[in-house]
Amino acid sequence: MKKKLFATLLTSVLAVSAITGCSKDASNSEPAENAQNTEDAAKEGDGDLEVITVAATAVPHAEILESEVVTSALAAKGYKVEVTVFEDYVQPNNVVDAGEFDANYFQHITYLNDFNDQNGTSLVNAGGIHYEPFGIYGGTKKSLDEIADGDTIAIPNDTTNEARALLLLEANELIKLEDGVGLTATVNNIAENPYNLKIVEVEAAQVPHQIDSVSYAVMNGNYAMEAGFTVATDALAYESQDSEAAEKYVNVIAVKEGNESNPGIVALVEVLKSDEVKAWIEEQYEGSVVPYEGK
């Protein structure tokens, strides 16, 4: 259909040229015609691009994947990404493990490893892309200086993110955990609670929805951004960029084991780790998303 339409348009252009003759104005129109031809060819060629299907959460993962800087670079390599947005932390892994999607982009490496252990899945890291500082955000209280006995704090309830939230609370001297618990910490490992804080454990995506009913909330970076918060302007405290969190919580492209060397996956990771995409991420998210320099 497109080719027939193009042929009709071309015939019309030739007819007009025959009537008007070869003038200076006609020669000036050639660049415009060439540009149109290039655009039409690109549209025709888009169907020839190999599709990479990716399950992702909306912010920032789907935003990054669907950005012009990523889609253009992928097209130059012969690929296009087809993104499906999920709102939870379970299905994106299940659909990749089942072979329904080529990859997912929503989770950090620690969560991925824990998910495999808990569910018997065989997912692997194809490339670390970015790191999102975890932050403490004000709910009914607007400063950590306002903290009082019995205040409530909402945190994610999944294993690795709960530990991360508790470690951030400990780093700000709000609680003290048992020695050595690290990334296995749960509320049961709180050794000292000087403010008698009430820890409200909810699914990670639901933490922002609790913000008006708790004193404070500890949020994943992507869900904080979806709710309109940024680390630079809204977080009362957050993980420093030079902390081990950059390595422990790097967000990755995850694939089913054995698919990490597939040409499309390699191309996707190369694009996402390119200098151009890193610069776009830094400008777009102003510190809420930090490009990862490791593998």
N, C-alpha and C positions, 0 to 999 in steps of 0.2 A: 504493500500500500504506500509506504514512504517513497519507494523508488518510482512508482507511477506518479505520485504527486510531484516529485522532484523533476521528472521528465516533462510534466505539464508546465511547471514553472519555467524550466529552461527553454521550452519552445516559445513561451510568451516573451521571455527576455530577448531571444533571437529575433522575434518578429518586431519588437520595438526597436532593436538595433538597426534592422533593415530600413525602417521608416525614417529614423533620425540620422543615419549615416555615422561614419567613424569620426567623431569630433573629439576635441580635448576633454569635454565633459564625460564622454563615453569611456575614454581611457582611464579617467579618474575613478570610475565606478568599479574597475577591476579588483582593487584590494577588498572592497566591500563584498563583491561576489565571491572572491576566494575565501574570505572569512566565513561566509555563509556555507560554502561548500565544505570547509573544514569542520564546522559545527555539525552539519548534517552527517558527515562521515563519522564523527565521534559518536553521534547518537546511534548510527547503524552499528558501529563497532562495539558499543556498550554491551550488546547481546553476546559478544564473543568473549567477554571477560569471565574468568572462572570464579565461581561464587564460594566465599568462605562464610559459613554460618557460625555466628557467635552468640551465645547466651550471655547477657550482661545486666547489671543493675543500671538504673537510669543515669545517676550522677556520681562520679564524673565519667564512668566507664563508657556508657553508650554515647555520651557527648563527645568523648575523645575519638571513638571509633567512627562516628559519623561526621567528624569535622572535615572541612575542605582539604586541610593539609594532609590528612590521612588518606582520604578517598582518592585524591589526585595522585599521591605517591604510589598507592596500591595499583591504580589503573595503569600507571606507567610500567608496572611489573606484570600486568596482565590479569589482575585480580580485582574483585569488588567484594566488600564485606556486607553481609546481610545480618542485621542485628535484631534480636528479639529481646525485649526488656522483661525481666523478672523482678518480683518485689520481695523475694525471700532468698535465703542462703542455702536452700536445700535442692530445689529443682534444677538450678543451673548446673550443679554437679551431676545430678541423676541423668539428665538428658545427654550430657557429654559421655558419661560412662556407658549409656545405652546405645551410643553411636548415632543419636538423633541430631546432634550438632557437632561441628568440627572442633569447637573450642568454647571456653567461657572466659570472661574477664570481669571479675567482681570481688575476688577474695585475696587475702594475703596468704603467704606460703605456710605460715603456722596453722591457719585454719584448714588449709588444704590437706596438710599432713594428718591433722587430727580427724578430719572428715573421713579420710581413707581408713584410718585405724578403727573408727567407730562403725563404719558402714561396709567395709570390705570392698571398696571401690579401688580402681587402679588408675588413678589420675596422676599426672606428673606436670611439673613446671616446665613450660617451653620457653619462658623468658620473663624476668622481672622488669616491670614497666615503671611503676611509681609507688610512692609512699605517701600515706595520708596521716598527718599528725592527729592522734587521738586527743580530744579536748574535754575539759569540764566547762559546762555552760550553765548560766544562771536560769533558774526557774522563778520561783516566788522570791528568791534572794538574788540580788544583783552583784554581789561581791563576796569573795571568800572571807573577807573580814567580818561579814554579817553572820557567819556560821554560829549556830546555837545548839544547845542540848536538844536531842530528839529530832533534828532536821532529817529530811528524807532525801535520798539520792538514788535516781534511777540509773541502772547499768544494764548492758546486754547480758543475756542469760546463757549464751553458748559458751562452751568451755574456754576457748582461747581468748575471746573478746572480754569475757568476764575477768579473767586473770589480768589482762591488759588494763582494764578499767581500775581494778583494785590496786595494781602497781602504780598507776598514776595518782590515785588517792593517797597512797603511801608516800609517794615522792613529794606530795604537798602537805605531809604531816597531819593528815586527817584521820588516818588509821595506821596501825602497824600490823604487818603480817608475820606469820611464823617464819623463822629463818629457813631459807633454802627452797621455799615453795615455788618461787618463780612463775613460770608459765602454766603451772598446774594449780595455781591459787584459786580458791573459791571462798565464799563468805564464811565457810566453816574454818578457814585458816586465818581469820582475823584474830590476832593475839591481843591487841589493844584497841579500844574504841573510846577515846577520851570524851567524845561529844555524844556518845550513845546514838550514833547515826543509824537510821533505819534504811537498809539497803533494799531497794525495790528492783527485783530481777524481772526483766521483760525481754521479749524477742527484740533483737537489735533494731529492726525496722520500726518498731513501735516506740522506742525510746523518745524520739522527738515529739510524739503525740502525748507524752506524759509531762512535758515541760511545764505546763501550767498548773499541774497538781503536785509537783515535788519542789523541794527547795533548790536542788541542783540536778543536772543530768550529765552523765559521761557518755559521749556519743562517738560512733565511728565517723570518720571524716566524710564519707559519701552520704550518709544519712543526714549529717549535720548540714551539708550543702543543699541537699534536696529540701530541707526545711528552711533554707534561706540564711543559714549561719555561715560565717567564715572564721577561720582560726585567727587571722590578723585582727579582726575588729570585734569579735563576739566571745571568743573563748576566754575564760577567767584564768585558765592554766592549760598548758598542752605539752606534749612530748617534744623535747628539743630535737633539732634536725641532726645533731651529732650523736644522738643516743643510739643504743643497739636496736631500737625499734625500727630504724630504717632497714636493717637487715632481717630482723625477725618478722616484720610485718609488711614487707614489700608485696604489692599487689601484682599478680602474675597472670599471664596467659596460660590457662590450664587445658590439657588435652588428655585423651585416653592414652595410656602407656603404649608406645610403639608408633604414635603419630607425631611425635615432637619433631621429627626430621622431614615431615611432608613438606614439599616445596611451598605450598600456600601458607602453612604455619610459619615457616622460616621467613617468608616474605613479610608476613604480618608483623612478626616480632622485629625484624629489621627496620620496618617503617616506624613502628611505635617507639623504637629506641634511637631514631635518627635525631640529629641536631635540630632539624627544622621542627619536629614534633615536640622535642624538649622545650624549645623556645616558646612554642605556642602554649604549652601547658603552663609554663612559668608566668606568661603574660595573662592567660585566661583566669587562673585560679589564685594568683597572688599569695602563694604560700600554703594554701589549703591542700594542694596537690604538689608533690615534689618529685621530679624525675629521678629515677633510680640509676645510679652509675654502675652498679655491679651487673652480673650476668642474669 
